[in-house]
Amino acid sequence: MTRAKRRFWRRSGVAPGPEQRRSPESGRDAFETRAVHAGQEPDPATGAVVPPITLASTFVQDAVGDHRGYEYARSANPTRTALEVCIADLEGAAHGVAFASGMAAEDAVLRSVLRPGDHVIIPADAYGGTYRLLARVFEPAGITWSAVDHVDLDALAAAWHDDTKIVWVETPTNPLLTVVDIAAVARLAHDRGARVVVDNTFATPYLQQPLGLGADVVLHSSTKYLGGHSDVVGGAVALSDDEIAEQIAFVQNAAGAVPGPFDCYLVLRGIRTLAVRMDRHCANARAMAALLSEHPAVSRVLYPGLPGHPNHDVARSQMHDYGGMVSFTVAAGEEAAIKLVASTRVFTLAESLGAVESLIEHPAEMTHASAAGSPLAVDPALVRLSVGIENVEDLVADLRQALDAVG
Ligand SMILES: *Cc1c(COP(=O)(O)O)cnc(C)c1O
């Protein structure tokens, strides 16, 4: 990083992300190279540089049981294999398993590890779908669960049951961007014989490598940054534990929530540009955090890259950079927040996140409306940004005019 750039970040009050790491000693290509090539070697049959979209549902057998690795497309499909190999490689895992959605991936992981009577600990501000899956699908099937703030390790230990089998971690969380110390949670869980699952959707493998920090399973909604263009729904799991991987692959085939070949192709196409997109997402988000930090209409900015963020030091040590999500509270309260999210031009008012276009939303009445009235309810003055890859000056100007109108 140049001196001028460092000066800019010091002035803006937002710390620069740690420099991208590269370890030539490992003998492996760097992340950016693997994102383009892992699982994506030219097609041996035709030389096609891009993995073909194989639509066949069934594959020829030269004699009974004598085939080329593919029999029936629910069990395995070559386009899906390319995606699974790539995701495993990027997460530093031995196995990758792709699903039709992030929720299907969550369902398969829970089903593979848990038996009736088992207990799961989820974050107090877990993704709403995770909470719904446990409370409405797994609880009636005999699974118990607790929601705990994972930043508070004493509270996490206090929530332990004899039957606790999974600690389910999200970091950074949604929408408060709380950062959880993955290595500390993994030590605590492993001492007590439980597995750690990390939902790495917000950070992506480019910014955070949970398996290297001690997690057992990494999970993605590839609908978000991996796909990256708001045009595909998908999920994926990566892990190195052979036994759990076999269970998850068994559930993938037995329950059949598999992604179609075109969906796999779209996620793989997104992954090829993940590194460059994330660099721009992070740089643009840093600029939004800097603008918000100095604007009088804003009472609080939540961004792990801000030195004042309560978990900034953990973020600094376990992430390469701080991601594209920024949340903030509007000083004038709920009505002003609702007015603000409707008055941007480049930021589109919409749910979801992680794609090239910038989005703005009001969590209390949109993504987190189901938490209203519960202890998990979100501050009604909160606004969440998914900062895209547009020109940073256009984004700053757009957000500034919306803030000026309510400040
Ligand atoms: C979107 C999301 C999910 C669910 O994924 P789908 O692809 O929508 O099923 C899970 N976790 C997080 C953090 C998400 O943002």
The ligand as a MOL file (V3000), in Angstrom:
LIG
                    3D

  0  0  0     0  0            999 V3000
M  V30 BEGIN CTAB
M  V30 COUNTS 15 15 0 0 0
M  V30 BEGIN ATOM
M  V30 1 C -28.9360 -16.0180 2.3340 0
M  V30 2 C -28.2730 -16.6760 3.4870 0
M  V30 3 C -28.5160 -18.0210 3.8230 0
M  V30 4 C -29.5480 -18.8630 3.1000 0
M  V30 5 O -29.1990 -19.1180 1.7870 0
M  V30 6 P -30.2410 -19.2960 0.5530 0
M  V30 7 O -29.3330 -19.4760 -0.6020 0
M  V30 8 O -31.1020 -18.0810 0.5120 0
M  V30 9 O -31.0330 -20.5390 0.8690 0
M  V30 10 C -27.8100 -18.5630 4.8820 0
M  V30 11 N -26.9190 -17.8380 5.5800 0
M  V30 12 C -26.6720 -16.5430 5.3010 0
M  V30 13 C -25.6730 -15.7840 6.1180 0
M  V30 14 C -27.3340 -15.9220 4.2500 0
M  V30 15 O -27.0920 -14.6220 3.9830 0
M  V30 END ATOM
M  V30 BEGIN BOND
M  V30 1 1 1 2
M  V30 2 1 2 3
M  V30 3 2 2 14
M  V30 4 1 3 4
M  V30 5 2 3 10
M  V30 6 1 4 5
M  V30 7 1 5 6
M  V30 8 2 6 7
M  V30 9 1 6 8
M  V30 10 1 6 9
M  V30 11 1 10 11
M  V30 12 2 11 12
M  V30 13 1 12 13
M  V30 14 1 12 14
M  V30 15 1 14 15
M  V30 END BOND
M  V30 END CTAB
M  END
